Amino acid sequence: MKKAFLLIIAVTACIYMLGIQEVHGGDTMTKNIHWLGHDTFRITGEKVIYTDPFQIKKKDVADIILITHEHRDHCSPEDVAKVRGPETVIVAPADCAAKLSGKITTVKPGDRIEVLGVKVEVVPSYNTNKNFHTKDRGWAGYIFTLNGQRIYLAGDTDHIPEMKDFRADIALLPVSGTYVMTAEEAVKAALDIKPKLAIPMHYGSIVGSPEDAKRFSDLLKGRIEVTILREE
């Protein structure tokens, strides 16, 4: 009886330690990724990168700003100004770039560029079953390399065929539905991309809720690690 009890304790301890290691692994990959709400991230490493600055709460200076498309909750000149310094490089599609000032690199899907030493691939981002973000607009997602990790910023997109060719260590995926993928569709996207870690976004502000992020995480359990970041 005593041996059986000790065996249960040992197995429980092993499971606990494995769980700690899994959480620690996710924490290690996300320690430089800060979610500021909606599609806005502050990612630090060799450079400081902001994505789609929106409703920025405090001023900062980015080295690079990546903007996916020209909708006001992604291309917000007043929010860009809060994190733009004199040397900041803004990367954006042409229709968004026209609204901004400063050092701007205009891009379209298919482009591969290097910005301040950071490699950036511009990939398609569009709707397949709605007309909010049509493919002909040439709006963008980005795969960029920072801290030795390939990070995919999806932008406002549905689950699109091109995702089968995307390769990333970390995928930042919209999950709210309405204008973008639902949680269930984002699961299919994650399974196509096969990142080491997926992070849900595009919820809790204009559309979507934390329940969407939780559903996304639950559906990928045991298949792809998911970290739901706390908004900062």
Summary of the structure (lengths in Angstrom):
residues: 232
radius of gyration: 18.9
end to end distance: 50.0
largest distance: 75.0
contacts: 775
relative contact order: 0.13
helix: 30%
strand: 29%
